[in-house]
Amino acid sequence: MARGEGFHLGEVIEARQVTPSMVRVTLGGPGLAGFATSGKPDERLGVYFPNPGKHEPQRPTITDGAWEFADPDDVPEGRSYTVRRARPERGEIDIDFVVHEGGIASAWAMRARPGDIVGLSDADGWFAPAAGTTRYLLVADATGLPAAARIIEEAPPGTVADAILEVPAAEDEDYLAVPAGSSATWLAGSGLGHAPSRLADAARALGPLPDDTHVWVAAEASTTREIRKHLRRDRGLPNARMTVIGYWRQDKEDFQRRYQARQDDLLRAYTTLVESGVQGQDLIEAWDTELERAGF
């Protein structure tokens, strides 16, 4: 069971390699007629892939936001991705996939052809800096690169965006053009299973952050946890001035196995947090602290 208000079928219009590690898939077709962009530059959605032998994923019935699939043997597997660009006037969106060996999403993107079909959830995002913010600090590995690029492209005039970006290879740096007045520090060859991430060390090495800076971080969950602790404890940055999201988990299968063994207790803890009125980044931080306390 999943949750969400909508399920859409996106048809591949085009798929092309934009860097050695990134494939851009343009989706459109009649199934996207009811899709609405959230307007947030880091908007995320679920992408659901057809099972072997199927042309498109099974469509769920949706009741009060809950998804139910009629055939339990054909429930599509999904992954979360960024909407790189949305063109509602054309009924199209672009999604950029980091490609690598293994993984259902990467394998699908590398062989995607016009006419292929995937399922899409509704989209939403987290990036909402306070009014008057004039500086962004963006810290991301390759999975966060599409959102970082869109944040820079859609920033209000006069905004200075400084970025620390970790990519598999130096050739991937061509993905993003940084405007005059902003900057990008590239960390090539680490993270994403290639080598230990250098993002946290790079964040710690930064000088003082101007008071009007909003920090956005997207990377592997243990890395974002480390960066969040640094921002909160060492720099005293309030949650209102940051957006820190774990985009993926190293050793996800082990995490899921251990999580399922304690799922009831953890769900109760999460429900308690929500019912207490904790929201936004405060909720994300509190839940991550709860997971760490539980040994995750």
C-alpha positions as CSV (number, residue, x, y, z in Angstrom):
1,M,0.0,0.0,0.0
2,A,1.2,3.5,-0.8
3,R,-0.3,6.9,-0.2
4,G,-1.0,9.8,-2.5
5,E,-3.8,11.6,-4.3
6,G,-3.0,10.6,-7.8
7,F,-1.4,8.0,-10.1
8,H,-0.4,8.9,-13.6
9,L,1.0,7.0,-16.6
10,G,3.9,8.7,-18.3
11,E,5.0,7.7,-21.8
12,V,8.6,8.0,-22.8
13,I,8.9,10.7,-25.5
14,E,12.7,10.7,-25.5
15,A,15.7,9.3,-23.5
16,R,19.2,10.6,-23.9
17,Q,22.5,10.6,-22.1
18,V,23.3,14.1,-20.6
19,T,26.5,13.1,-18.8
20,P,28.3,9.8,-18.4
21,S,26.4,9.1,-15.2
22,M,23.0,10.7,-16.0
23,V,20.2,9.8,-18.4
24,R,17.4,12.3,-19.0
25,V,14.0,10.8,-19.8
26,T,11.2,13.0,-21.1
27,L,7.7,11.7,-20.2
28,G,4.4,12.9,-21.7
29,G,1.3,11.4,-23.3
30,P,-2.4,11.5,-22.4
31,G,-1.7,9.8,-19.0
32,L,0.0,13.0,-17.8
33,A,-3.0,15.3,-18.6
34,G,-4.0,15.4,-14.9
35,F,-0.5,15.8,-13.5
36,A,0.3,19.1,-11.7
37,T,3.7,20.4,-10.8
38,S,4.1,21.5,-7.2
39,G,6.2,24.4,-8.4
40,K,8.9,23.6,-5.8
41,P,12.4,23.2,-7.4
42,D,13.2,20.1,-5.5
43,E,9.9,18.4,-6.2
44,R,9.9,14.6,-5.9
45,L,7.6,11.9,-7.1
46,G,7.4,8.2,-7.1
47,V,8.3,6.4,-10.4
48,Y,6.7,2.9,-10.7
49,F,8.1,0.5,-13.2
50,P,6.3,-2.3,-15.1
51,N,7.1,-5.8,-14.0
52,P,8.8,-8.2,-16.4
53,G,6.5,-9.1,-19.3
54,K,4.3,-6.0,-18.7
55,H,4.1,-2.9,-20.9
56,E,2.9,-0.7,-18.1
57,P,2.6,-0.9,-14.3
58,Q,-0.7,-1.9,-12.7
59,R,-2.8,1.0,-11.8
60,P,-4.0,1.2,-8.2
61,T,-7.4,2.2,-6.9
62,I,-7.1,5.1,-4.6
63,T,-9.4,5.6,-1.6
64,D,-8.8,8.4,0.9
65,G,-5.2,8.7,-0.4
66,A,-4.4,5.0,0.1
67,W,-3.3,2.9,-2.9
68,E,-4.6,-0.7,-3.3
69,F,-3.5,-3.0,-6.1
70,A,-6.0,-5.6,-7.3
71,D,-3.3,-8.1,-8.3
72,P,-0.9,-8.6,-5.4
73,D,1.5,-10.5,-7.7
74,D,1.8,-7.5,-10.0
75,V,2.5,-4.7,-7.6
76,P,5.0,-2.3,-9.4
77,E,8.3,-1.5,-7.7
78,G,8.9,2.2,-7.3
79,R,11.7,4.7,-6.6
80,S,11.7,8.4,-5.7
81,Y,13.0,10.9,-8.3
82,T,13.2,14.6,-8.9
83,V,11.3,16.4,-11.6
84,R,14.1,18.1,-13.4
85,R,11.9,20.2,-15.5
86,A,8.1,20.5,-15.9
87,R,6.4,21.8,-19.0
88,P,2.7,21.8,-18.1
89,E,1.8,23.7,-21.3
90,R,3.0,20.6,-23.2
91,G,2.1,18.0,-20.7
92,E,5.7,16.9,-20.3
93,I,8.2,16.4,-17.5
94,D,11.9,15.5,-17.5
95,I,13.4,13.1,-15.0
96,D,17.2,12.6,-14.7
97,F,18.3,9.2,-13.6
98,V,21.8,8.5,-12.2
99,V,22.8,5.3,-14.0
100,H,25.0,2.6,-12.6
101,E,25.2,-1.2,-12.4
102,G,22.2,-2.8,-10.7
103,G,18.9,-1.3,-9.6
104,I,15.6,-1.4,-11.3
105,A,15.4,2.4,-12.0
106,S,18.9,2.6,-13.5
107,A,18.3,-0.5,-15.6
108,W,15.0,0.9,-16.9
109,A,16.4,4.3,-17.7
110,M,19.4,2.9,-19.7
111,R,17.0,0.9,-22.0
112,A,14.1,3.4,-22.1
113,R,12.7,3.9,-25.5
114,P,9.8,6.1,-26.9
115,G,6.5,4.5,-26.1
116,D,7.6,2.8,-22.8
117,I,5.3,3.5,-19.9
118,V,5.9,4.2,-16.2
119,G,3.6,5.1,-13.3
120,L,4.0,8.4,-11.5
121,S,2.7,9.7,-8.2
122,D,1.8,13.3,-7.6
123,A,4.8,15.5,-6.9
124,D,5.8,17.6,-3.9
125,G,8.9,19.1,-2.5
126,W,10.5,20.6,0.6
127,F,12.6,23.6,-0.5
128,A,10.9,26.7,0.9
129,P,13.4,29.3,2.1
130,A,12.1,32.3,4.1
131,A,11.2,35.4,2.2
132,G,14.1,37.7,1.8
133,T,16.7,34.9,1.6
134,T,19.4,36.0,-0.8
135,R,22.0,33.2,-0.5
136,Y,21.7,29.4,-1.0
137,L,24.2,26.8,0.1
138,L,23.5,23.6,-1.8
139,V,25.2,20.3,-0.8
140,A,24.4,17.2,-2.8
141,D,25.7,14.0,-4.3
142,A,24.7,13.0,-7.8
143,T,21.2,11.9,-6.8
144,G,20.5,15.5,-5.6
145,L,22.1,17.1,-8.7
146,P,18.9,17.5,-10.7
147,A,17.2,19.3,-7.8
148,A,20.2,21.5,-7.1
149,A,20.3,22.5,-10.8
150,R,16.7,23.4,-10.7
151,I,17.0,25.4,-7.5
152,I,19.8,27.4,-9.1
153,E,17.9,28.0,-12.3
154,E,14.7,29.0,-10.6
155,A,16.3,31.2,-7.9
156,P,15.0,34.8,-7.7
157,P,17.1,37.4,-9.4
158,G,20.1,38.5,-7.3
159,T,20.3,35.2,-5.3
160,V,23.8,33.9,-4.8
161,A,24.0,30.1,-4.9
162,D,27.1,28.3,-3.7
163,A,27.2,24.5,-4.2
164,I,29.2,21.5,-3.1
165,L,28.5,18.7,-5.5
166,E,29.7,15.2,-5.5
167,V,29.7,13.2,-8.8
168,P,31.1,9.9,-10.0
169,A,33.4,11.4,-12.6
170,A,34.8,14.8,-13.6
171,E,32.9,14.5,-16.9
172,D,29.7,14.8,-14.9
173,E,30.5,18.4,-14.0
174,D,29.2,19.5,-17.4
175,Y,25.7,18.8,-16.1
176,L,25.4,22.1,-14.4
177,A,26.2,25.6,-15.5
178,V,26.7,27.9,-12.6
179,P,25.7,31.6,-13.2
180,A,28.1,34.5,-12.6
181,G,28.3,35.4,-9.0
182,S,27.6,31.9,-7.8
183,S,30.1,29.0,-7.4
184,A,30.3,25.2,-7.5
185,T,32.9,23.1,-5.7
186,W,33.0,19.7,-7.4
187,L,34.0,16.5,-5.6
188,A,34.6,13.9,-8.3
189,G,35.1,10.2,-7.8
190,S,33.6,9.8,-4.3
191,G,30.2,8.9,-2.9
192,L,27.6,6.7,-4.5
193,G,29.5,3.5,-3.6
194,H,32.7,4.6,-5.4
195,A,34.4,5.7,-2.3
196,P,33.4,7.3,1.1
197,S,31.5,10.6,0.6
198,R,33.5,13.8,1.1
199,L,30.5,16.0,1.5
200,A,30.4,16.2,5.3
201,D,34.1,17.1,5.4
202,A,33.6,19.8,2.8
203,A,30.7,21.3,4.7
204,R,32.7,21.4,7.9
205,A,35.6,23.1,6.1
206,L,33.3,26.1,5.0
207,G,33.8,29.4,6.6
208,P,31.0,31.3,8.5
209,L,27.6,31.3,6.7
210,P,26.0,34.7,6.1
211,D,22.8,35.1,8.2
212,D,20.6,35.2,5.1
213,T,21.7,31.8,3.9
214,H,19.4,28.8,3.4
215,V,21.1,25.5,3.4
216,W,19.8,22.6,1.2
217,V,21.3,19.2,1.5
218,A,20.4,16.0,-0.4
219,A,22.5,12.8,-0.4
220,E,22.8,9.4,1.2
221,A,21.0,9.3,4.6
222,S,24.0,8.8,6.9
223,T,25.8,11.6,5.1
224,T,22.9,14.0,5.5
225,R,22.6,13.0,9.2
226,E,26.2,13.9,9.7
227,I,25.8,17.3,7.9
228,R,22.6,18.1,9.8
229,K,24.4,17.5,13.1
230,H,27.2,19.8,12.1
231,L,24.8,22.5,11.0
232,R,22.7,22.3,14.2
233,R,25.3,21.6,16.9
234,D,28.5,23.3,15.6
235,R,27.0,26.2,13.7
236,G,23.8,26.6,15.6
237,L,21.7,26.8,12.4
238,P,17.9,26.7,13.1
239,N,15.8,24.2,11.1
240,A,14.0,27.1,9.5
241,R,17.2,27.9,7.6
242,M,17.8,24.5,6.3
243,T,16.3,21.7,4.2
244,V,18.2,18.4,4.8
245,I,16.8,15.3,3.1
246,G,18.3,11.8,2.9
247,Y,17.7,10.8,-0.7
248,W,18.9,7.2,-0.5
249,R,20.4,4.6,1.9
250,Q,23.6,2.7,1.6
251,D,22.9,-1.1,2.3
252,K,19.2,-0.4,1.9
253,E,18.2,-4.1,2.0
254,D,19.9,-4.5,5.4
255,F,18.2,-1.4,6.7
256,Q,14.8,-2.7,5.5
257,R,15.3,-6.1,7.1
258,R,16.2,-4.5,10.4
259,Y,13.5,-1.9,10.2
260,Q,10.8,-4.5,9.5
261,A,11.8,-6.4,12.7
262,R,11.0,-3.3,14.7
263,Q,8.4,-1.7,12.5
264,D,5.5,-1.6,15.0
265,D,7.5,0.2,17.6
266,L,9.0,2.7,15.1
267,L,5.6,3.4,13.6
268,R,4.3,4.2,17.0
269,A,7.2,6.5,17.7
270,Y,6.6,8.3,14.4
271,T,2.9,8.6,15.0
272,T,3.6,10.1,18.4
273,L,5.8,12.7,16.8
274,V,3.2,13.7,14.2
275,E,0.4,13.8,16.8
276,S,2.6,16.1,19.0
277,G,2.4,18.7,16.2
278,V,6.0,18.5,15.0
279,Q,6.2,19.5,11.4
280,G,8.6,20.1,8.5
281,Q,12.3,20.0,9.1
282,D,11.7,19.7,12.9
283,L,9.8,16.5,12.2
284,I,12.5,15.2,9.8
285,E,15.2,15.9,12.4
286,A,13.2,14.3,15.3
287,W,12.5,11.2,13.3
288,D,16.1,10.8,12.2
289,T,17.1,11.2,15.8
290,E,14.6,8.5,16.7
291,L,16.0,6.2,14.1
292,E,19.6,6.8,15.3
293,R,18.5,6.1,18.9
294,A,17.0,2.8,17.7
295,G,20.3,1.8,16.0
296,F,19.6,2.8,12.4
